[in-house]
Amino acid sequence: MEQVYRDLYTVFPDFHWDLQVLLAENDWVCAKVLNTGIHLGTPSLPVFGGLMHTVKPTRRQVSVHNIHVYRMGAALIVEHGAVRDDLGMMQQLGLLPATGHAIGDLSRSAT
């Protein structure tokens, strides 16, 4: 994990993790976060599912929502799952084309 976070800060040296919502029940914790940063580096590991592995810095700012779910045991994280907006991040970096539709527009365009 140390190397993963080292690479994360290599890619986004100003990486910021803004905790927006934190929910807990029994052994479970759920966090909604907003990650921001400027793409200034290339990782040595396949962080972000390998999406950024060979990508040269774009110098673009990203703002990406994430949901993390943790199961705790003996005051340690024993299980973790996450959902990230990798598509949105790649579009913000200019590496994939934008869809041309805002989420609110999808229902109108289907008719």
Secondary structure as a PSIPRED ss2 file (coil, helix, strand):
# PSIPRED VFORMAT (PSIPRED V4.0)

   1 M C   1.000  0.000  0.000
   2 E H   0.000  1.000  0.000
   3 Q H   0.000  1.000  0.000
   4 V H   0.000  1.000  0.000
   5 Y H   0.000  1.000  0.000
   6 R H   0.000  1.000  0.000
   7 D H   0.000  1.000  0.000
   8 L H   0.000  1.000  0.000
   9 Y H   0.000  1.000  0.000
  10 T H   0.000  1.000  0.000
  11 V H   0.000  1.000  0.000
  12 F C   1.000  0.000  0.000
  13 P C   1.000  0.000  0.000
  14 D C   1.000  0.000  0.000
  15 F C   1.000  0.000  0.000
  16 H E   0.000  0.000  1.000
  17 W E   0.000  0.000  1.000
  18 D E   0.000  0.000  1.000
  19 L E   0.000  0.000  1.000
  20 Q E   0.000  0.000  1.000
  21 V E   0.000  0.000  1.000
  22 L E   0.000  0.000  1.000
  23 L E   0.000  0.000  1.000
  24 A E   0.000  0.000  1.000
  25 E E   0.000  0.000  1.000
  26 N C   1.000  0.000  0.000
  27 D C   1.000  0.000  0.000
  28 W E   0.000  0.000  1.000
  29 V E   0.000  0.000  1.000
  30 C E   0.000  0.000  1.000
  31 A E   0.000  0.000  1.000
  32 K E   0.000  0.000  1.000
  33 V E   0.000  0.000  1.000
  34 L E   0.000  0.000  1.000
  35 N E   0.000  0.000  1.000
  36 T E   0.000  0.000  1.000
  37 G E   0.000  0.000  1.000
  38 I E   0.000  0.000  1.000
  39 H C   1.000  0.000  0.000
  40 L C   1.000  0.000  0.000
  41 G C   1.000  0.000  0.000
  42 T C   1.000  0.000  0.000
  43 P C   1.000  0.000  0.000
  44 S C   1.000  0.000  0.000
  45 L C   1.000  0.000  0.000
  46 P C   1.000  0.000  0.000
  47 V C   1.000  0.000  0.000
  48 F H   0.000  1.000  0.000
  49 G H   0.000  1.000  0.000
  50 G H   0.000  1.000  0.000
  51 L C   1.000  0.000  0.000
  52 M C   1.000  0.000  0.000
  53 H C   1.000  0.000  0.000
  54 T C   1.000  0.000  0.000
  55 V C   1.000  0.000  0.000
  56 K C   1.000  0.000  0.000
  57 P C   1.000  0.000  0.000
  58 T C   1.000  0.000  0.000
  59 R C   1.000  0.000  0.000
  60 R C   1.000  0.000  0.000
  61 Q E   0.000  0.000  1.000
  62 V E   0.000  0.000  1.000
  63 S E   0.000  0.000  1.000
  64 V E   0.000  0.000  1.000
  65 H E   0.000  0.000  1.000
  66 N E   0.000  0.000  1.000
  67 I E   0.000  0.000  1.000
  68 H E   0.000  0.000  1.000
  69 V E   0.000  0.000  1.000
  70 Y E   0.000  0.000  1.000
  71 R E   0.000  0.000  1.000
  72 M E   0.000  0.000  1.000
  73 G E   0.000  0.000  1.000
  74 A C   1.000  0.000  0.000
  75 A C   1.000  0.000  0.000
  76 L E   0.000  0.000  1.000
  77 I E   0.000  0.000  1.000
  78 V E   0.000  0.000  1.000
  79 E E   0.000  0.000  1.000
  80 H E   0.000  0.000  1.000
  81 G E   0.000  0.000  1.000
  82 A E   0.000  0.000  1.000
  83 V E   0.000  0.000  1.000
  84 R E   0.000  0.000  1.000
  85 D C   1.000  0.000  0.000
  86 D H   0.000  1.000  0.000
  87 L H   0.000  1.000  0.000
  88 G H   0.000  1.000  0.000
  89 M H   0.000  1.000  0.000
  90 M H   0.000  1.000  0.000
  91 Q H   0.000  1.000  0.000
  92 Q H   0.000  1.000  0.000
  93 L C   1.000  0.000  0.000
  94 G C   1.000  0.000  0.000
  95 L C   1.000  0.000  0.000
  96 L C   1.000  0.000  0.000
  97 P C   1.000  0.000  0.000
  98 A C   1.000  0.000  0.000
  99 T C   1.000  0.000  0.000
 100 G C   1.000  0.000  0.000
 101 H C   1.000  0.000  0.000
 102 A C   1.000  0.000  0.000
 103 I H   0.000  1.000  0.000
 104 G H   0.000  1.000  0.000
 105 D H   0.000  1.000  0.000
 106 L H   0.000  1.000  0.000
 107 S H   0.000  1.000  0.000
 108 R H   0.000  1.000  0.000
 109 S H   0.000  1.000  0.000
 110 A C   1.000  0.000  0.000
 111 T C   1.000  0.000  0.000
